[in-house]
Amino acid sequence: MSIPGVVVQTSAAFVAAVDEVGRFRQSRTADAYFGLVPRRHQSGEIDWTGRITKQGDSMVRKLLYEAANSILTRSRGSFALKGWALKIAKRRELRKARVALARRLTRRSRHSSRRSRPSFCGSGPDERVVIPKSPSSNTSTASTIRAVATQP
């Protein structure tokens, strides 16, 4: 399964930050882990939703935001994910659509790495990374990704 717009840097940062995908029981918890959920304040009759929380790994959040930006502005093909985000951009604004698409990319990445051996693809065939399902116990996740990314 390939996720459009997600290149080697983004996939490596995602896997290194998450480390063990099984610790997130729901996709929403992965969104919250990277700070892509809105800030909430509830007290009595007061209930407001603010900006995103920006908690967690800022590098992965920025890379997911850039992947969403490249899907919305630079990809020429039309697919369901892009159409969904463009509908949000028409209703709200482009920044909110980018954050919503970054959140959706987080959910897709988590789901694909839980189900099978995902491959994140970039703009060319040389930018493809296949992430192993479970790295061996004597190597770290980051070294496994480096080894896989350098393979032809």
C-alpha positions in Angstrom: 0.0 0.0 0.0 1.5 3.4 -1.0 0.5 6.7 0.4 0.8 9.6 -2.0 2.8 12.6 -1.0 4.6 10.8 1.8 8.3 10.6 0.9 11.3 8.9 2.6 11.9 11.6 5.2 8.3 11.7 6.3 8.0 7.9 6.5 11.2 7.4 8.4 10.4 10.2 10.8 6.9 8.7 11.4 8.2 5.2 12.1 11.0 6.5 14.3 8.6 8.6 16.3 6.0 6.0 16.7 8.4 3.1 17.2 5.7 0.5 18.1 2.4 1.1 16.3 0.5 -1.3 18.6 0.6 1.2 21.4 -2.1 3.3 19.7 -5.4 1.5 20.1 -7.2 4.0 17.9 -6.1 6.3 15.1 -7.3 9.4 17.1 -4.6 8.7 19.7 -1.9 8.9 17.0 -3.3 12.2 15.9 -3.1 13.5 19.5 0.4 12.1 19.8 1.6 14.4 17.0 -0.5 17.4 18.1 -2.9 17.4 15.2 -6.1 17.7 17.2 -7.8 20.9 18.2 -7.4 22.4 21.7 -10.6 22.1 23.8 -11.8 24.1 26.7 -15.0 23.0 28.5 -16.2 24.4 31.8 -19.9 24.7 32.7 -21.7 26.3 29.8 -18.4 27.3 28.1 -17.3 25.0 25.2 -14.8 26.2 22.6 -12.5 24.6 20.2 -9.2 26.3 19.5 -6.2 25.8 17.3 -4.2 22.5 17.1 -2.3 21.6 20.3 1.1 21.3 18.7 2.2 18.7 21.3 4.5 15.8 20.5 7.1 15.5 17.7 7.2 18.8 15.9 9.3 17.4 13.0 6.8 14.7 12.1 4.0 17.2 12.4 5.7 19.6 10.0 6.6 16.8 7.5 3.0 15.6 7.5 1.8 19.2 7.0 4.2 19.5 4.1 3.0 16.2 2.6 -0.6 17.5 2.8 0.5 20.7 1.2 2.2 18.9 -1.7 -0.9 16.8 -2.2 -3.2 19.8 -2.4 -1.0 22.2 -4.4 1.5 20.2 -6.4 -0.1 16.8 -7.3 -1.7 16.7 -10.7 -3.7 13.6 -10.3 -7.1 13.5 -8.8 -7.9 10.9 -6.1 -10.4 10.6 -3.3 -8.1 12.0 -0.6 -7.3 15.1 -2.5 -11.0 15.7 -3.4 -12.0 15.3 0.2 -9.4 17.9 1.3 -10.4 20.3 -1.5 -14.0 20.2 -0.3 -12.8 21.2 3.2 -10.8 24.0 1.6 -13.9 25.4 -0.1 -15.9 25.4 3.1 -13.2 26.7 5.4 -9.7 27.7 4.3 -6.7 26.0 2.8 -4.7 26.0 6.1 -7.5 24.0 7.9 -7.7 21.6 4.9 -3.9 21.0 5.1 -4.2 20.2 8.9 -7.2 17.9 8.2 -5.3 16.1 5.4 -2.2 15.8 7.6 -4.4 14.2 10.3 -5.8 11.8 7.7 -2.3 10.9 6.5 -1.4 10.1 10.1 -4.4 7.7 10.3 -3.5 6.1 7.0 0.1 5.7 7.9 -0.8 4.1 11.3 -3.3 1.8 9.7 -1.1 0.7 6.9 1.9 0.0 9.2 -0.4 -2.0 11.5 -1.9 -4.1 8.8 0.9 -4.9 6.4 4.4 -3.9 5.2 3.6 -0.4 4.0 5.6 1.3 1.3 5.7 5.1 1.3 6.3 6.5 -2.1 7.6 9.9 -3.2 7.9 11.4 -6.6 10.1 8.7 -8.1 10.8 5.0 -7.9 14.1 5.7 -6.1 12.2 7.3 -3.2 10.4 4.2 -2.1 10.8 2.7 1.4 9.4 -0.6 2.5 9.2 -0.7 6.3 9.7 -4.1 7.9 6.8 -5.4 10.0 8.8 -5.9 13.2 12.5 -5.1 13.4 14.8 -7.6 15.0 15.4 -7.2 18.7 19.1 -6.4 18.3 18.7 -3.4 15.9 16.9 -0.1 16.5 14.0 1.1 14.3 16.0 4.0 12.9 19.0 1.8 11.8 16.5 -0.6 10.2 15.0 2.2 8.2 18.4 3.5 7.2 19.4 0.1 6.0 16.1 -0.4 4.0 16.2 3.1 2.5 19.7 2.7 1.1 18.8 -0.6 -0.7 18.2 -0.2 -4.4 
